[in-house]
Amino acid sequence: MRTALVIGTGLIGTSAALALTQRGVVVHLADHDPEQARTAAALGAGTDEAPDGPVDLALVAAPPAHVADVLADAMRRGVARGYADVASVKGGPRRELEARGIDLAAYIGTHPMSGREKSGPLAATGDLFEGRPWVLTPTRETDTEVLNLALELVSHCRAVPVVMDADAHDRAVALVSHMPHLVSSMVAARLEHAEEAAVRLCGQGIRDVTRIAASDPGMWIDILSANPGPVADLLTDVAADLEETVRALRALQSSDEDKRREGTTGIEDVLRRGNAGQVRVPGKHGSAPRAYEVVAVLIDDQPGQLARIFADAGAAGVNIEDVRIEHATGQQAGLVQLMVEPKAVPVLTAALRERGWAIRQ
């Protein structure tokens, strides 16, 4: 791939354009808002000037509801040898294009499984997709050259290609992305009118659960409007679980010992099923999840503290597998939780204590 046209210069489109430009591809940028395309160009994602002729690949990064329209227009104008989109749903756009009688040999649906809570070109980064799955949904009609262009795109973005059927993809993202986002939003909504004293008690747990609820509502209306059926089916199952959980909690309030026992059994069931589902979430680099142990370090909220901890861990020959930070309410201090291999715990603990760090047991 030597040339590309990215249509839609929001977070995903601009990030892909940045990655392609960094790999030497000449990228042209287009957007319904010319100012946004100019912003992406100023960030080094390419040029907002139109190409002189057909490019190798046109990548459509428009909202799901508009993908079919943008693709149909680009294909009728013959702007590229191959066409792809990055919408978070795949079955709908393809069926819309088929209904318009468009030859889909030159088209492949794709979806990079990566993003941020922020949107727009200013939130874009060239490494947004690095190490992340990038779904490709070719069909028997997809031209081999177009599939190869899509694979080259994924390679340039340093992502991991995953081939799926379009409808299977839509059911999968409903489960792992769309439904969880709505559940996160519903939990966060409980905080909107909560007492300030209660909100000030928020810790890392509630931050983890509600983090994705900060995303742009307009963008999510577009996404959910394109995949409502699978999401509604999943939420029906969640609603049934909620109903059973509420019933079990009410039973725990009873003075009847048998009812309390039933309540305990019901709560234990949902918690154990949660355990069983959580362990299936892939771990580091998509591998099977591994059990790490935590070394908790108290730090002051000052510049350079994290860099010092990582440097001291590196000097001790310990690899930090993951890290979390829990800030102390009302204090300029926090607790850094360093996840490491179990065998590295005594080594790291001794090394950090020797360098003056306060370790929380």
N, C-alpha and C positions, 0 to 999 in steps of 0.2 A: 504494500500500500504506500503510494507516494503522495496522494492528495485526498482530502476529505472535506465534506461540508457538514457542519454541525448546525442543525436547525433547532433553536431553542437553547438559550444561553443562561439557564438557571444553574443550580448547584451541580446537577448530574452532567448536563451538556458541557458546561465550562470545565468541570473536572476532567472529563474525557478529552476535551480539546487540549487542555494543558498537558495531559499525559502523552497524547499523540504528538504535539509540538515538540516536547522534550525528546521524543524518539526520532525526530527529523521529518515528520510528516507535515506537509504544507496544509494548514487547516484554514478553511473559510468559515466565517461565522454569520449566522442569520437569526433574526428574532422578530416577532411581531412588534416588539419595542426596540427600535434602532438604538436607543440610548443604552439599553442593556447589552446589546451586542458590542457597542463601542467600549463599554466598561470591561467586558470579557477580553476584548482585544488589548486594552491598556494593561491588563494583567499578564499579558504574554500568551494568551490562549490561541492566537492566530490573527487573521486579518478580517475586518468587517467588509472588505471589498468582495464583490461577487466574483466567482471563478469565470475564466474565459470560456470554458467548455465543461463537458462532463467530468466530474471527479471520480475517483475510484469508489468511494463509499460515502453515501449520505446517511448521517445518523440523526434521527428525529428524536428530540428530547422534549416533547410537548406533553402537557397533561393528558392522561388516558382518554378523556372525552374528546380530545381534538386530534389524537394521533392519526386516526384513519383519514381525516380531512387533509392533514398536512402531508401524509404519505402519498395519498392519491394525487394531490397537486404536484408534488415533486416528481412522481413517477410519470405523470402525463407530460411534464416539461422535460423529462429526460436529463435530469441534472447529474446523474451518476450511473455507474455500471452496476452497483449494488446498493440495496437500501436496507436499513435496520432501524429499529426503534428501541428505546430503553424504558418503556412504560412498565409499571408495576403489575399490569394485567396483560395477558397475551391472547386469550381466546377471542374476546370481543373485537379488538381491532382487526384481527385476521378475518373474522366472519363479515365484518363491515366491508372490508376490501373485496372479499369474494362476492358479496351481494352487488357490488358496483361493477362486476365483470372485469376486474383488473387482473392481468396476468401476474401471478405471485412468484414466478420462478426467480425473479431478481430480488425478492424480499425475504428477510428472516427476522422473526421477533426475538428480542433479547431482553434481559433484565439483570442489571448488576445489583447484587444483594448488599448494598452499602448506601449509606446516607448520613445525614446529620440532622439535628433539630433545627438548624438554621437553613435558610433558603437563599437563592439568588447567587449571582456570580461572585460576589465578595466573600461568600462562604466556601468557594471552591478551592480544592487542592489537587495537585497532580498525583498525589499518592492515595487518594480517597479509596481506590478499589484494590489496592495492593493486598494480595493474599486472600481476598474475599471471593466467594462464589459469584460467577457471572453466568446466568442461565441462558442457553440457546434453545430455541424451539423450531428446528427445521422440520419440514415435511418431505414427503416423497417428491413434491414438485420443486423444492428448493434447489437452485443451480449449485453445483459443486464449487464454482468460483466464488459465489456469494457466501457460502458456508466458510470457505477459506478466508475470505476477507473479514468475516465476523471473528473467526479464530485469531486472526492477526490483530484485530482491534483489542480483543481480550488480552492477548500477549503483551501488546504495547502498554496496556493499562496495568500489567503485572497482576491480573486477576486469575482465577481458576475456572476454566470452562466446565459447565455442567449441562448436559443435553437432557431435555425433558419434553414431554408432550405439553402443548399449550394449556389444555384444560387441567391436567394434573398439576402444572405449575400454579394455576390460579387457586386450586384447592389448597396447595401447600402454603402459599403466601398468606392465604386467609388464616391458616392455623398459626404460622410462626411470626406474622407481622401485623395483619390487619385487625384480627380479633384482639390480640394483646394490646394494640394501641387504644382501642375503644375501652377495654377494661382498665387500662392505666388512666385514661381520661375520666372514667367514672369514679375511680378512687380519688383522683386529684380534685374532682368536683366537690367531694365531701369537705375539702379544706376551704372552699371559697368563703363560706360564712361561719367557719368554726371560730371559737373564741381564741383570741390572741395568745392567751396563756397556754392553750393546748398546742397551737401551731409552733410555738417556741420550743416545744419538746421534740420536734422533728429530728430524727437521726438518719443514719445512712440507709436503714431499711426503707423508710418512706421515700427517701430520695431515689433509691434504686427503682422502686415500683412506679413512681410518677415521672421519671426523667423524660420519657418519650412523649408525655402529655404536653410538653412545651412546644411541639411542632405546630406549624402553620395550619389552622383549621381549613382554610380555603383549599390548600393542597390536598388535605385528607378527604374533603368532600368529593373532589375529583376522583381520588383513588377508590373510595368506597362506593361511589356511584357506578364505577365500572366493574365491581365485583361483589354486589350486594348479597346474592343468593348464598354462596359458600360461607360468608361471614355471618349471615343470619342463622344458618344451620348450626354453626359452632356456638353462637351466643345462646341458642335454644338449649344446647347441652349444658352450657355454663349456668344458665338460669335454673335448670333442673338441679344442678349441684348446689346452687345457692339456696334453693328452696329446702333441700334436704339438710343443708348445714344450719339454716335458721331453725328448722324443726328440732335438730339435735341440740342446739344451744338452748332453745326454750325448754327442752326436756331436762337439761342440766339445772334449770331453775326450780324444778319440781321438788316437792318434799317426799315424793314417792321414790324409794330406792330403785325399783325396777326401771322407772322412767329415766332416772339419772344414769343408770347403767346403759340403757339404750342410747342416751345422749352421748355418753363417752365413746361408745362403739361407733356412732355416726361420725363424730369429730375425728376419731382415730383413723377411720376409713378414708376420709378426704385428705388428711395429712399424709397418710402412707401412700395413697395414689399420687399425691403431689411429689413425694420423695421419688417414687418410681418414674415419674415423667421427667423430673429435673435431671436425674442421672443420665438421661438419654440426650441431653443437650450437648453437642460436640464441645470438646475442650480446645486447648491451644492448637492452632494451625489446623483445626478441623478434625483432629484425632480424638480418640476416646478420652473422656474426661479423666483427669488424674487427681488424686487427693494430695493437696498441699497443706502445709501447716503454716500458721501465722506467727510472725515475730512483730509485736506491736511496739512502736517507738513513739514516745512523746516528743513533740517538737513545738518550737515557737513559730508563729506566723510571720516569718521574716524571709527576705529574698535569699536564695541559695541553699536553704535547708535541705530540700529534696535532693539537689545536686550533690551535696555533701554526703547524704546517706547512701546514694547510689554509688558514689565514688568509693566510700568506705567498704561497701558490700563487694564491689569489684576488686578492691585491694585484698579482701579476704578470700577471693576466689569463689564467691557465691553468686549464682544467677538469680535475679529477682524474676519470678514467673508471672506475678501480677501484683498490683498495688491498689489499695483503697485509702482514702483520706476521710476521716471523720472529724469535723471541726467542733470544738467545744463551744457550747452556747454562751454568748456574752463574754467570751475570753479570746485573746489573741494567741490561741494555742490550738493544737489538734493532735490526733492520734493517727499515725501512719501505720497501716497494716501491710506488712511485706509478706507475700505468699512465696514460700520456697519449698524445695524438696525436704521431706522429713529429716533426712540425714544431714542437711545443711543447717538445721536449727541451732544446735549447740555451737557450731563454728561461727555463724553470723551473730548470735547473741553475745558470745565472748568478745568478738572483734568490735562490735558496736559499743559494748560497755567499756572496753579498753580505750575507745576514742571519745568517751565522755557522754554517750547517748543514754537517756533514761529509758529502760526497757520495762514495759508493762507486762506483768506476769498474767 
